[in-house]
Amino acid sequence: MYEVCCAQALLEHAASELMTAGMYEAVNEVYKVLIPIAEEHRDYKKLANIHNKLNEAFTRIDQLHGKRVFGTYFRVSFYGSRFGDLDGEEFVYKEHALTKLPEIFSRLENFYGQRFGPENVVIIKDSNTVDTSTLDPGKAYIQITYVEPYFEPHELRKRATHYERNYNIKRFMFATPFTAGGRAHGSLAEQCKRKTVLTTAQHFPYLKTRLHVVQRAHLVLSPLEVAIEDIQKKINELAAATNQEPADPKMLQMVVQGCIGTTVNQGPLELAQVFLGPVADGTQPPTRLTNKLRLAFKDFSKKCHDALKKNKNLIGSDQREYQRELERNFARFTERLAPLVQPAPASASASAAASHAAQLTNGLSKHDYKCQA
């Protein structure tokens, strides 16, 4: 009986600590163990207390939907004989939410600077593979890179919430841009990306905030795959900002401006011209990837259209001219994009472009705007 009481006390303490840490979903899992015990002992006072705690946890989940921020992760590698057994080892560090790279740079540099002397500690700030033969054997090198939790597409379908994508995780990813010529950055047609996936020995969250990396794998994206990923990222940002409840006008406008604003309008359009232009004019045959990019651009245009309509319903009279400017930018964008996403004979390109632009901007005309006003 004494052991049972101790176990209950530990579980109740764990639930309290999880509540304080904002791990509200885990609170429910702990109480799933405690509820049957209280029911068996007909301890209705404790049951009432447990359900009050669960009500508080579930209410917090609902109130903070879309606003919760979890830990930040960094890949940290050590090079140099000064580190002893740590030489050549690689770890993933879990830091407080919103920790910036300069913060962990400074903390580790100061910590190891006190041990080895500030002049002997060198921070490597890029994510490239380190050639140890070029390093000074008398110095201690620390390479620090921001990483994100990594999931396969089928895992994302099961991990629907932000909490689920930050709990019980052990794979992390960072990306390194490169070109075939050896440079880090090049033109759109040259820009490749290498994704490095790290697997840790245990899952986060863990008792320790530093876990050893036991496996790494590389995924190389071609320039066309990089373009698809960039457009898909914008699609996801637009969808999240448009569907957010309650609506956040400032966030929505910031995302829309980033997609179809005057200063950035050339970005997505240039991607389409580089990779879809040769297919549209018949100089290159369509492929699975070009078709995927074409469909992504059609979805991107639709999401921009939806975001503009949502923004129109949220703005005040002082932002009507800004809305009109965004609509004009969008109309120009869709007109130039239409022949690229819907290849047509040269003679029909102009009419196809006009038709596609008119379809996408339907509901955003001046007449419609005045009716809304």
C-alpha positions as CSV (number, residue, x, y, z in Angstrom):
1,M,0.0,0.0,0.0
2,Y,2.9,2.3,0.9
3,E,4.5,1.7,-2.5
4,V,1.2,2.5,-4.3
5,C,0.8,5.8,-2.4
6,C,4.4,6.7,-3.3
7,A,3.8,5.9,-7.0
8,Q,0.6,8.0,-7.0
9,A,2.5,10.9,-5.4
10,L,5.2,10.7,-8.0
11,L,2.7,10.6,-10.8
12,E,0.8,13.6,-9.4
13,H,4.1,15.5,-9.1
14,A,5.0,14.6,-12.7
15,A,1.6,15.8,-13.9
16,S,2.1,19.1,-12.1
17,E,5.6,19.6,-13.6
18,L,4.3,18.7,-17.1
19,M,1.6,21.3,-16.6
20,T,4.2,23.9,-15.7
21,A,6.3,23.0,-18.7
22,G,3.4,23.4,-21.1
23,M,3.3,19.7,-22.0
24,Y,-0.5,19.6,-21.6
25,E,-1.1,16.6,-23.8
26,A,1.3,14.5,-21.6
27,V,-0.7,15.6,-18.5
28,N,-3.6,13.6,-19.9
29,E,-1.5,10.5,-20.3
30,V,-0.3,10.6,-16.7
31,Y,-3.9,11.0,-15.4
32,K,-5.0,8.0,-17.5
33,V,-3.0,6.0,-15.0
34,L,-4.2,7.7,-11.9
35,I,-8.0,7.8,-12.7
36,P,-8.5,4.0,-12.5
37,I,-6.7,3.9,-9.1
38,A,-9.0,6.7,-7.8
39,E,-12.0,5.0,-9.2
40,E,-11.1,1.7,-7.5
41,H,-10.8,3.4,-4.2
42,R,-14.0,5.4,-4.7
43,D,-11.9,8.5,-4.0
44,Y,-14.4,11.0,-5.6
45,K,-12.6,14.0,-4.2
46,K,-9.4,13.1,-6.0
47,L,-11.4,12.3,-9.1
48,A,-12.9,15.7,-9.0
49,N,-9.5,17.3,-8.6
50,I,-8.0,15.2,-11.5
51,H,-10.8,16.2,-13.8
52,N,-10.4,19.9,-12.8
53,K,-6.7,19.6,-13.8
54,L,-7.6,17.9,-17.1
55,N,-10.1,20.6,-17.8
56,E,-7.4,23.2,-17.2
57,A,-4.9,21.4,-19.4
58,F,-7.4,20.9,-22.3
59,T,-8.5,24.5,-22.0
60,R,-4.9,25.7,-22.3
61,I,-4.4,23.6,-25.4
62,D,-7.5,25.2,-27.0
63,Q,-6.5,28.7,-26.0
64,L,-2.9,28.4,-27.2
65,H,-3.7,26.7,-30.5
66,G,-1.3,28.0,-33.1
67,K,0.6,30.0,-30.5
68,R,2.7,27.4,-28.7
69,V,6.5,27.5,-29.1
70,F,8.6,24.5,-28.1
71,G,12.4,23.9,-27.9
72,T,15.0,25.0,-30.4
73,Y,17.6,22.4,-31.6
74,F,21.2,22.7,-32.8
75,R,23.8,20.3,-34.2
76,V,27.1,20.7,-32.3
77,S,30.3,19.0,-33.4
78,F,33.7,19.0,-31.7
79,Y,37.1,18.9,-33.4
80,G,40.5,18.9,-31.9
81,S,42.6,16.9,-29.4
82,R,41.8,19.4,-26.7
83,F,38.3,17.9,-26.4
84,G,39.7,14.4,-25.6
85,D,36.9,11.8,-26.1
86,L,34.7,14.4,-27.6
87,D,37.0,14.9,-30.6
88,G,35.0,14.2,-33.8
89,E,31.8,13.6,-31.9
90,E,28.4,15.1,-32.9
91,F,25.4,16.0,-30.7
92,V,22.0,17.6,-30.9
93,Y,21.4,20.2,-28.2
94,K,17.9,21.2,-27.1
95,E,17.7,24.9,-26.1
96,H,15.0,27.1,-24.8
97,A,12.3,28.2,-27.3
98,L,13.4,31.0,-29.6
99,T,17.1,30.6,-28.8
100,K,19.1,32.3,-31.6
101,L,22.4,31.0,-33.1
102,P,24.4,33.9,-31.7
103,E,23.2,33.0,-28.2
104,I,24.5,29.4,-28.3
105,F,27.6,30.5,-30.2
106,S,28.4,32.9,-27.3
107,R,27.6,30.4,-24.5
108,L,29.7,27.5,-25.8
109,E,32.5,29.9,-26.8
110,N,32.6,31.3,-23.3
111,F,32.3,27.9,-21.6
112,Y,35.1,26.3,-23.5
113,G,37.1,29.5,-23.6
114,Q,37.4,29.3,-19.8
115,R,38.7,25.8,-20.1
116,F,41.1,26.1,-23.0
117,G,41.7,29.8,-23.3
118,P,39.6,32.2,-25.5
119,E,42.4,32.3,-28.1
120,N,42.2,28.5,-28.6
121,V,38.5,28.2,-29.3
122,V,37.2,28.6,-32.8
123,I,33.5,28.6,-33.7
124,I,32.7,27.2,-37.2
125,K,29.5,28.9,-38.3
126,D,28.8,27.1,-41.6
127,S,27.2,23.7,-42.1
128,N,29.8,22.4,-44.7
129,T,31.7,19.2,-44.1
130,V,34.8,19.9,-42.0
131,D,38.2,18.8,-43.4
132,T,40.0,18.0,-40.2
133,S,43.4,17.9,-42.1
134,T,43.2,21.7,-42.5
135,L,42.6,22.4,-38.8
136,D,45.2,23.7,-36.4
137,P,45.9,20.8,-34.0
138,G,46.5,23.2,-31.1
139,K,43.0,24.7,-31.3
140,A,39.5,23.5,-30.3
141,Y,36.9,23.8,-33.0
142,I,33.1,23.8,-32.4
143,Q,30.7,23.6,-35.4
144,I,27.2,24.8,-34.6
145,T,24.2,24.5,-37.0
146,Y,20.5,25.1,-36.5
147,V,18.5,21.9,-37.1
148,E,14.8,21.2,-37.3
149,P,12.8,18.0,-36.4
150,Y,12.6,15.8,-39.5
151,F,9.7,13.6,-40.5
152,E,8.8,11.5,-43.5
153,P,5.5,12.4,-45.3
154,H,3.7,9.4,-43.8
155,E,4.9,10.5,-40.3
156,L,3.5,14.0,-40.8
157,R,0.0,12.6,-41.5
158,K,0.1,10.9,-38.1
159,R,1.6,13.9,-36.3
160,A,-1.1,16.5,-37.1
161,T,-0.5,19.0,-34.3
162,H,2.4,21.2,-33.5
163,Y,2.9,19.4,-30.2
164,E,3.1,16.0,-31.8
165,R,5.8,17.3,-34.1
166,N,7.9,18.4,-31.1
167,Y,7.4,15.4,-28.8
168,N,9.1,12.0,-29.0
169,I,11.5,13.1,-31.7
170,K,14.9,11.8,-32.6
171,R,15.6,12.8,-36.2
172,F,16.7,16.3,-37.2
173,M,17.6,17.9,-40.5
174,F,19.7,20.8,-41.7
175,A,20.2,21.9,-45.3
176,T,23.3,23.0,-47.1
177,P,23.1,24.9,-50.4
178,F,25.6,24.0,-53.1
179,T,26.2,24.0,-56.9
180,A,27.9,21.5,-59.2
181,G,30.7,24.0,-59.7
182,G,31.6,23.9,-56.0
183,R,30.1,27.3,-55.0
184,A,27.5,27.6,-52.2
185,H,25.1,29.7,-54.3
186,G,24.4,30.1,-58.0
187,S,21.6,30.8,-60.4
188,L,18.2,29.1,-60.0
189,A,19.1,26.5,-62.7
190,E,22.3,25.6,-60.8
191,Q,21.2,25.8,-57.2
192,C,21.1,22.4,-55.4
193,K,20.5,21.5,-51.8
194,R,21.9,18.8,-49.6
195,K,19.7,17.8,-46.7
196,T,21.5,16.0,-43.8
197,V,19.3,14.0,-41.5
198,L,20.7,13.2,-38.1
199,T,19.4,10.5,-35.7
200,T,20.0,10.7,-32.0
201,A,20.5,7.9,-29.5
202,Q,17.3,8.7,-27.6
203,H,14.2,10.7,-28.2
204,F,13.6,14.3,-27.1
205,P,12.4,15.4,-24.6
206,Y,14.9,13.6,-22.5
207,L,16.5,13.8,-19.1
208,K,19.5,15.4,-20.8
209,T,19.4,18.4,-23.1
210,R,22.3,17.0,-25.3
211,L,22.0,13.7,-27.1
212,H,24.6,11.9,-29.2
213,V,24.2,11.5,-32.9
214,V,24.4,7.9,-33.9
215,Q,23.4,8.0,-37.6
216,R,23.4,10.5,-40.5
217,A,22.0,10.3,-44.0
218,H,22.1,12.7,-46.9
219,L,19.3,13.7,-49.4
220,V,20.4,15.7,-52.4
221,L,17.8,17.9,-54.2
222,S,18.2,18.9,-57.8
223,P,17.6,22.6,-58.8
224,L,14.1,21.6,-60.0
225,E,13.3,19.8,-56.7
226,V,14.6,22.9,-54.8
227,A,12.2,25.1,-56.7
228,I,9.3,22.7,-55.9
229,E,10.2,22.8,-52.2
230,D,10.4,26.6,-52.2
231,I,6.9,27.0,-53.8
232,Q,5.4,24.3,-51.5
233,K,6.7,26.2,-48.5
234,K,5.0,29.4,-49.7
235,I,1.8,27.4,-50.3
236,N,1.9,26.1,-46.7
237,E,2.5,29.6,-45.3
238,L,-0.4,31.0,-47.3
239,A,-2.8,28.3,-46.2
240,A,-1.8,28.6,-42.5
241,A,-2.3,32.4,-42.6
242,T,-5.6,32.2,-44.5
243,N,-7.1,29.5,-42.3
244,Q,-5.9,30.8,-38.9
245,E,-8.7,31.3,-36.4
246,P,-9.1,33.9,-35.1
247,A,-7.8,35.7,-38.1
248,D,-4.5,37.6,-37.8
249,P,-4.6,40.5,-40.4
250,K,-1.0,41.5,-39.8
251,M,0.3,38.0,-40.3
252,L,-1.9,37.4,-43.4
253,Q,-0.8,40.7,-45.0
254,M,2.9,39.9,-44.3
255,V,2.6,36.5,-45.9
256,V,0.7,37.8,-48.9
257,Q,3.2,40.7,-49.4
258,G,6.0,38.1,-49.3
259,C,4.4,36.2,-52.1
260,I,3.0,38.8,-54.5
261,G,4.4,42.1,-53.3
262,T,6.1,44.3,-55.8
263,T,9.6,43.7,-54.5
264,V,9.3,39.9,-54.5
265,N,6.9,39.3,-57.3
266,Q,9.8,38.3,-59.6
267,G,10.9,35.5,-57.3
268,P,8.1,32.9,-57.9
269,L,7.7,34.1,-61.5
270,E,11.4,33.7,-62.2
271,L,11.2,30.1,-60.9
272,A,8.4,29.4,-63.3
273,Q,10.2,31.0,-66.3
274,V,13.4,29.1,-65.6
275,F,11.9,25.6,-65.1
276,L,8.5,25.7,-66.9
277,G,9.4,28.1,-69.8
278,P,11.3,25.5,-71.8
279,V,8.5,23.0,-71.5
280,A,5.9,25.6,-72.4
281,D,7.7,26.7,-75.6
282,G,8.4,23.0,-76.6
283,T,12.2,23.0,-76.3
284,Q,12.1,20.5,-73.5
285,P,9.7,17.6,-72.9
286,P,7.6,17.6,-69.7
287,T,8.7,15.4,-66.9
288,R,7.2,14.2,-63.6
289,L,9.0,16.9,-61.7
290,T,8.1,19.8,-64.1
291,N,4.5,18.6,-63.9
292,K,4.7,18.6,-60.2
293,L,6.0,22.2,-60.2
294,R,3.3,23.2,-62.7
295,L,0.6,21.9,-60.4
296,A,2.3,23.5,-57.4
297,F,2.2,26.9,-59.1
298,K,-1.5,26.5,-59.9
299,D,-2.1,25.7,-56.2
300,F,0.1,28.7,-55.3
301,S,-2.0,31.0,-57.4
302,K,-5.2,29.7,-55.9
303,K,-3.9,30.2,-52.3
304,C,-2.8,33.7,-53.2
305,H,-6.4,34.4,-54.5
306,D,-7.9,33.0,-51.3
307,A,-5.6,35.0,-49.1
308,L,-6.5,38.2,-51.0
309,K,-10.2,37.6,-50.6
310,K,-9.7,36.9,-46.9
311,N,-7.6,40.1,-46.5
312,K,-10.3,42.2,-48.2
313,N,-12.8,41.1,-45.6
314,L,-10.5,42.1,-42.8
315,I,-9.1,45.5,-43.8
316,G,-10.3,48.9,-42.8
317,S,-10.9,51.9,-45.1
318,D,-7.3,53.1,-44.5
319,Q,-5.9,50.0,-46.3
320,R,-8.1,49.9,-49.4
321,E,-5.5,51.3,-51.7
322,Y,-3.0,48.8,-50.4
323,Q,-5.5,46.0,-51.2
324,R,-5.9,47.4,-54.7
325,E,-2.2,47.4,-55.2
326,L,-1.9,43.8,-54.1
327,E,-4.7,42.8,-56.5
328,R,-3.0,44.6,-59.4
329,N,0.3,42.8,-58.6
330,F,-1.6,39.5,-58.5
331,A,-3.4,40.1,-61.8
332,R,0.0,40.8,-63.5
333,F,1.5,37.8,-61.9
334,T,-1.2,35.4,-63.0
335,E,-1.3,36.8,-66.5
336,R,2.4,36.1,-67.0
337,L,2.2,32.7,-65.2
338,A,-0.8,31.4,-67.1
339,P,1.0,30.3,-70.3
340,L,3.7,28.5,-68.2
341,V,1.3,26.5,-66.0
342,Q,-1.1,25.8,-68.8
343,P,1.0,25.3,-72.0
344,A,-0.8,26.3,-75.1
345,P,0.0,27.0,-78.8
346,A,1.8,30.3,-79.3
347,S,-1.2,31.8,-81.1
348,A,-3.4,31.0,-78.1
349,S,-1.0,32.1,-75.4
350,A,-2.4,35.6,-75.0
351,S,-6.0,34.5,-74.8
352,A,-5.1,31.6,-72.4
353,A,-3.2,34.0,-70.1
354,A,-6.1,36.5,-70.1
355,S,-8.7,33.8,-69.3
356,H,-6.6,32.3,-66.5
357,A,-5.9,35.7,-65.0
358,A,-9.6,36.6,-65.1
359,Q,-10.6,33.3,-63.5
360,L,-8.2,33.6,-60.6
361,T,-9.0,37.3,-59.9
362,N,-12.7,36.7,-60.1
363,G,-14.3,38.4,-57.1
364,L,-11.5,40.9,-56.8
365,S,-12.6,43.4,-59.4
366,K,-13.1,47.1,-58.7
367,H,-16.9,46.7,-58.8
368,D,-16.7,43.8,-56.3
369,Y,-14.4,45.9,-54.1
370,K,-16.8,48.8,-54.1
371,C,-19.7,46.4,-53.1
372,Q,-17.6,45.1,-50.2
373,A,-16.8,48.7,-49.1
